[in-house]
Amino acid sequence: MLDTNSATDAAQSPVGVWTGLMHHDDQTDSFTISFAPDGAIALRTPRSVGTGVWSAGQPGRFSYELTEIFTPAAGHSGRVQIHVEAHLEGAVYRGIGTARVYTPDGVLVHTTTSAAFTGDRLAGGQAAWHTLVSLGAPIRGRTLYPGDEGFEEACSGWLLTVEHRPAAVVVAADADDVAAAVRFAVEAGRSVAVQSTGHGKSVPADGAVFIATGELRELSVDPRAGTARIGAGLRWGEVLTAAAEHGLAPLCGSSGQVGVMGYLTGGGLPLTGRTYGFAADYVRSLDIVTADGRLRTVTPTQEPDLFWAVRGGKSNFGVVVASEIELLPLRTIYGGELYYPGEDPRHAAHVLGSYLAWAKEQPEEMSSSVTLLRFPDAPQLPEEFRGRSFAQVRVVYTGEEEQGARLVEPLRALGPEKDTCGAMPYTQITEIYQDPKNPVMTHLRSALLHELDDEAVEELVSLIDPSTPGGPFLGIELRHLGGALNRPPGRSHAVSTQGAAFHLWLRMPAGQADATRKAADEVLERLRLWDTGAMLPGFLFDHDSAPERVRRAYTEANYRRLATLKAKYDPNHLFRINHNIPPFSDGERTRS
């Protein structure tokens, strides 16, 4: 047992974090070492991690022993046994030690008997990474801890309203890294969070083992099969470009910057959704690391229940590292946007009402949305938008150009201030919505709505009326559903519009969180008459990630099935940093 009683005086104790140098055999190695009050040691170097024990001797003197294990980044494997006798000189310690290098098989290959150690004190308490340091040993990618260079960047993301403060970040280089991180989290009793681009952030990953999948960049297209194999680190813009080289197209959403896997596991609401349905319909297989640390390939015939659950259940069942999807033979579309001035409420109501009537008559090849915009009179905005309101209609038609132009003609007759509609390569489809490419500070809410009547039009238009208080809102979007979106998919999954006619997507500027949430709640309350009570799992942000609202994203039967499968694949609730589905068994929760 360690004798640490004589090390109670901080000035005479090595307890704390030290940065140091080891001089040996005409070379110098750097390290950071953490001494804990209980006598434990954790060491990190650019190529290794180590754990061990220390004990106090006479005042100001101590010794320690540790085993240092090379990480894959070192380019070789093995271990080093180190023993050091040291003494304190204020904020510096100096020591002489012995280092023995062993092969992975335990064969001694080198001994240094007079290595010199020096360390400078950085902090008085043990390091935040102290209990997690062994995580770095099996990781081929990078393991980052609070304070490390690149840590903040690795756990940031596109949506800045959610801040992650994980215990460690694993920047995975491959599926084996993901599996190792999951197994470690289980052993350490910590939750797991996963992120590629951060477009879907909803819950802070505080204290978690955070797996960043941005470097899982596998991408191959099989033009004969009409499929693509995609890694979890890819964005839709990259897949669009690769598929277009073969005259093929993936079912992507409104932004080429969105990560493929979060989009697919949330169901994926494509811009061509009325024609083709959800993107999850076109997933052929998923490679997923589950809570037992196993890498599984799931398909409609191989673990079909898990395959069903992940497409809609997002990260509740594991970390998806790759997927195979079907592509479509789409080279061009007819699409664009039409801007209508909205300062006059009567004109705005006429445009909105006309759009709703027009949308009801459209064939399934026509997908569209209308967005109500009310901009503040802010100098950072382009002059044409300052202090103004708009109704903005966007269309995507998958048929012939001539027919698309004919179908859009009634919208043109309403006198848009701006009209960009026309034929375009499918690779430009994400430019129609002009989603921001850089990180944003925006609060997001959503709902699924019934068909909208004149009273609904009046309520919606009042939200952008410059003469009414409230706002301004960055955007209130109504995405027209129906068509293939409302039919059962060919490959069953957990996502459903539950018969809704429109998807409401509310984007609000980030201000005081309570005030913004209250404003969003007021908007949703004013539209309550048309609210189906349902939601889509790919749009659960902010307050919508609360358990009672997550449940609304699924039919009751689907939610119970998901919760039962959660109890099977993640009974200890490892994957809970998400829009969470707690594990249930036969309707009873097994663990909170």
N, C-alpha and C positions, 0 to 999 in steps of 0.2 A: 504494500500500500504506500502511496506517495506521502511524503512528509511535507506538507505545505504550510504548517503552522508558523514557521519562522519567516514566511514570506507575506505576512499580513500587512506590513508597512509598504505602501505603494512605492516609496522611493527605493526600497531594497528588494522589490519583487519584479520579475520580468512580465507579470500579467499585463497584457496589452498587445498591440499590433506593432510590428517592427518591419522595416525594410532593410535588407542587408546584402552583404556580399560574401561569397566564399572563394578564397584564394587557394588554388591547389594546382600542382603540376603545370606551372607556368600559364595558368589560365584563371579567369575570374568569372563566376556565375552569380547572377542576381537572384534574389528570392524575397518573398514576403511571408512572414511567419506570425501566427497568432497563438499566444499563450493564454489559456483559460484558467480561472481560479481553481477549477477542480483538478488541475494537473494535466489536462489534455492539450495537445498541440495540433495545429493544422498549418501546413506549409504549401505555398504555391510558387512555381517558377514558370517561365514562358513555355517549358516543355514537360513539366511534371507536377504532381501533387504528392503530398505526404501527410501522414498522421503519426502521432507518437505521444510520449509523456515527458513531463519535466518534474524535477524535484528540487527543493531548496536545500542549501547547505548552510554554511556560515553566512552571517549578514552580508548581502550584496553578491553572494555567490550561488550558482545553481548549475545543474547539469540537465541535459535532455538527450533523449534517444528517439529516433524516428525512422520510418520506412518511407522512402521516396519512390514513387512508381511513375515511369515515363508514360506520358500521354501519346496518342497517335501522332500528334503534331511534332513529336521529337524525331520521327522517322525510324525509330527502333524501339525495342521493348526491353524490359528488364526492371531491376529494382536496385536501390542503393540503401544500405544500412548506415546510419550516421550516429555517432556518439560525440557529444561536445561537452567540455567543461568550460564554463563561462563565468564572467564577473561583470558587475554593473559599474559604469562610470557616468553617473548622472543619467542623461537621456541616451546614452550609448552603451551597448554591451560588446564585449570582446571575448573571444574564446578560441581554444585549440581543440581540434577534433580529428576523429578517424572516420574515413568513408570507405566502405567496401561495396564494390559493384558486382552484381550477380546477373547471370542470364535468366530468362524466364524459367529455365529448368532448375535454377538454384545453384548453378556452377559459379564459383568465385572466379572473376576474371581480372580484377584489379583492386589494389588496396592503396589508399593514401593515409599515412599515419600522422601527418602534421599539417592538416588543412587549417587555415586561419579564417575565423568568422568575425565579422563586425556587423552590428545592427544599430539603426537609429529608430527611436521610438516615434510612432505616428499617432497612436491613440492609447488611452488608458484601459479601455475595455476590450474584450475579445472581438474579433472581426465578425461582421454580419454573415460572412461566408463560412465561418468556422465549422459549423456542423454539416455543411454541404460540400466541403472541399473534395471529398472522394468522388463526387459526381463527375469531375473533370477527367478522371483516368480513362474511362472507356469511350469517350466522345471523340470522334474524328473531326468534328467541326470545332466550334468555340464554346467555351463555358464562361459566362460573364457574371460578375457579382456587382452589387451596388458600389459605385465609385470607380469601377473599371472603365477604361476608354471604350466607347461603343455601347455601353450598357443602356443608356437612355435612348439612344437611337434604335437599338434592337427591339425594345419593348414599347416604342411609340407606335404611331400609325396614323392613318388618314383622318380618323375622327378624334379630335383633340379634347372633346368634352369628357372623355373617360381616361383617367390616368392609372397606369399599371405600376405597382410597386412590388414586383416579385422578389422572392428570396434569391433566385438564380435564373439566368437565361441560358438556354441551350440553343445555339444557332446550329441547327442540325445540318449535317452534310449529306446524310442518307437515312434510309429507313431504320438502319441499325442504331443510329444515334437517337432517333425518336423512341425506339423500344427500350434502349438503355435508360433514357431519361424517365420514361414511364415506370420502369422497374425501380429506379432509385426513389421516385416520388412515393411509391407504395411503401418501400422500406422506411422512408423518413416520415411517413404519415402526413405528407403534404398533398394538396390538390394539384392538378395539372391544368394549365391554361395553354391554348394554342392560338397562333396568329400568323397570318401571311402578310396581308397589306393593312389590316386594321380598319377596313371599311365597316366591319360588322361588330365593332366593340360595343359591349353593353354592360359588362360587370367588371369592376377593377380586379386585377389578378394579384391582390396583396398577399404576400407570403407564399405564393405558389411557385412551383417549378414551371417556368414559362418556356414553351417550345416554339421557337421561331422557325417557320418552314420556308422562308423566302428563298433559300438556296437549293430547294428540291426542284430542279428546273428541267426535268426530263420532258422532252417534247418530240413526238414522232407522228407522222401522218401516213396512214395506209390508204392510198387513193382507190385501190381495188375494193377494199372492204368498206370504204367510206367512213373510216374511224380515225380517231386521234388518241394517243396515249399521252396524258398530261400529268406533270408533277405538281405538287401542292404549292410550289413557289411561283407558278406562272400567273400572269394577268391575262385578261381576255384579249387585249390588243395584240399580244404575242401569238395567241392561238388563231385569231382572225387572220393575221398575216401569213402564218404557216399554212393554214387551210386553203387560203385564196390561191396559193401557187398551184393548187390542183383543182381549182374551180369549185371548192367546197366551202362550207360555212358552219360555224358552231352557233348554237342558240344562246347568244349573249344578251346582257342587259344594256342599260343606257350608258355605261362607262367602260372604256377599255382598260381603266386602271384597277378595276375590281379584281381581287383574287379569285381564281377559278373554283377553288374547293369550298370556300365559304358560301359562294353563290350556289353551287350545285347542291350542297347539303342542306341549304335553306329552301330548296325547291327550284329556285331560279325562275324569275318572271321575265321572259324575253320580250324584246320590243316587237317580235312577231308572234306573240303568245296566242292571239286569237286563231292564228293559222295552225300552229304546231303544238300548242300546249306548253306545259312547264318544261324547263330544261332537264329536270330530273327524269322525265319520261325517256330521255335519250342516253342515259347512263347505262353502260353495259356491265361494268365491273368497278369495284373500289378496292384499293389496298388500304387496310386500316390496322393500326396498332391498338389493341383493346387493353383493358385495365390489367390483364394478366401479363402484359408485356409481349404478347404474341402478335406477329404480323400475319394477318389473314387476308385472303382474297375472297371477296364476297360477290356473288352474282345471283341472277334469278334462280339458279339451281344449286348453288353452293352457299350454304347458310343463308337461305332466302329471307328469313325473318330479319336478320341483321341488315341485309341489303335493303330491305324495305324501310327499316327504321332510320338508317343513316340519311336516306334521302328525304329530308324534312326534319329529322331530329338533330341536325347539325352536329356539334361536338359532344353531345351527351353520351355517345357510345364509344368514343375513341378518337384517335388522331388519324385522319385520312391523309395518306402520303402520295397517292397517285390514283388515277382513274382512267378508264377507257370510255370514250363517248362516241356516239354516232354523229356524223356530219351530214349536212344537207347540200344538195347541188344548187346552191344559190350564188349567182355571180353578181346580180344587180337587184336593186329594189327601187321603188318610187317612194320618196319621202321628203320630209322637211318640216318647217314650222311656219306658222302664220301668227303675227302679232297684231292685236287689236287694242286701241286705246281704251282704258277702263275708268277714266276719271268721271265720266258721266254714268251714274248708276243705271240709268235706263238703257243706254247703249250697251253697257257691259252685260245687263240682264238679257238683252236681245241676242247678243253674241252667244252667251252661255246656253240660253234656251234653244237657240237654233242649232248649236253644236249637239246638244243632248238628243234633239229630234233627229238630226242627221246620223248620229252614231247608231241609233236603233235600226236604221235601214241598211247599214253597211254589211257587205259579205264578210265571211271569216278571213278573207285575204287582207282585210283592212284592220289594222290595229291603230289605236289613237289614244290621245290624252288631252286634257285641257288643264292648264295651270293658271291660277289667279295670283298675280304678283302685285305687291304694294311696296314701293321702294321709299326709303327715307330720303330727305333732301340732304344728302351727305356728300362732301367734296370728293371723297375717294371713288365715287361712282361716276361712270360716263355721264356727260351732261344730258344725253337723250333719255336717261332713266331717272334722274334726280327728282324725287318728290312725285313721281308718276305712278299710275296704276295701269296694269295690262291684263288682258285675257290672251293666253298664248295656247294655240292648238298645234299639236305635233301629230304627224301621220307617218305610218310605215305600211306600204302596200307591197305584197309579194307577187302580184300579177304583172301584166304587161303595162308599159309606160302609158300608152294611150288611154287604157281603161282607168289607170290611176288618176290621170289628169281629169278625166270626166267625173270620176267620183268626188274629187276635191273641188270641182267647180262651184257647188253651192256654198262652200266655205269662202272661196274667193269673192263670191258675190256679196259677202258681208263687208267688204272693204277693208282688208287688212292693211296696216301701216307698213308691214314688212312681210314678204313672202319668199321663202327659199325652197319651195317644193319643186322637185324634179327627179329625174332618174339619176342614180348614183351607184358606184360600186358598193357591194355589201361591206367591204372593209371600212367604209365611212359611216356605217350605221350609228356608231356611238357618238358621232359628231352632231347628230340631230339634237340631242338633249343638252349638249354643252356642259356636262357635269364638271365641277371643278377638279383639276388635276392635282392641285396641291392640298395639303392637310387643311381642314376647316374646323372652326369652332361653332358647331351648329347642333341644335337639339332637334330630334327627329321623333315623330309620332305617326301612327297609322291606324286605319280601320277599314273594314269592308262594308260597303253600303249597298242598299237596295237601289232600284230605279229612282231617279230624282224627279220631283214635280216642280211646279211653279213656286211653291213655298220654299222648297230647298234652294232654288235659284236665287230667291230674294235673300235668304240667309247667307249664302255664299258670297253674293255680290256685296253685301253690307260689310264683309270683312276687308274689302279693298276700297271701299268708299272713302275718299280723303276727308269727307266732312264728318265721319264718325270717329269716336275715340277708339283707342286700342291699336295694336300692331306697332310698327309695321311687321309684316311677315315676309320672309324671303320667298316662300312659295307654298301654295296649297294646290296640290296636284290631284286630279281625278283620272285614273287610268281605266279605260274601258276594258271590261273583262268579257266573259261569254265565249262563244265559239268552242274551240278545242280545250280552252282552259276549264270549261265547266263540264267536260266529258270525262269518264273514267279513263285513266292512262293505260297504254299497252303494257307497261311494266308498273305494277301497283307500287305506290309509295305513300308516305304519310301526309302529303301536301294536298290541299283542296281549297277551292274558293268558297266552298259551302254554299254555292248557288248565288253568290253576290254578283251585282251588275258592275260595280266600280270599286277600285282600290283607292282609298284616300291616303295621301302621303303629305304630311305636314312638316315643313322645314322652317325652323325659327332661329333667329340670331341668338347666339349665346350671350346671356346677360346674367343676372342673378338667377341661380338655378330654381329657387322657389317661385320667383315671379314668372319665369318662363314656363315652368310646369303649370302654374295656375292659368296662364294665358292659353296654353294648349288645351288644358282641361275644359276651359270655357268654350273653345272652338268645338271640341268634340261633343260637349253638352248641347250646344246649339244645333248640332246635326244628329242628335240622339234619335229623332223620329225615323231617320233613314239608316241608322246603324244596325247592321245584322247581328251585332254582338260577336262576330267572328273576326279573325285576323289571319295574316299570313306569317309563317315562321321565319321567313327571310327578312322581315321588317320589324323586329322586336328590339327597340332601342329605348334608352332612358327609362321612363316610368313603365313602358310596355314590357320590360323584362321582369316585372313583378310576377310572382307565381300565378295569381289569379288571371292575369292577362295572357301569360304563356299558355295556360290551359285553353283559352279561347282560340288559340291558333290551330286547334285540331278538333275534329269531331270527337264526341265523347268516346265512341268505340275506338278510334285511333289513339286517343290519349291513354286510355287504359291499356291498350296493346303496347304502346311505347313504354309506359311505366313498368309493365310486367317484363318487357325485354331489358329494360334498364336494370331491374333486379337480377336478371340472369347474367348480363355482360358487365355490369358495373355495380355490384351490390354494395360496395363500400363508398360509393358516391365520389370516386376520384375525379371524374369529369363534371365539375359543378360551376366552373367559371364560364358561364354562358347563360342563354335563356334556358333556365334549368327545368329538367323533368326529373323529380325525385324517384328513386326506385320503389316500386310497389310489387307485392306478390299477392295475387288473388284479391286485388283491391285494397290491400293494406300496405302502408309504407313500411319498408324493412329497415331503413336507416335514414336519418336526416342529414 
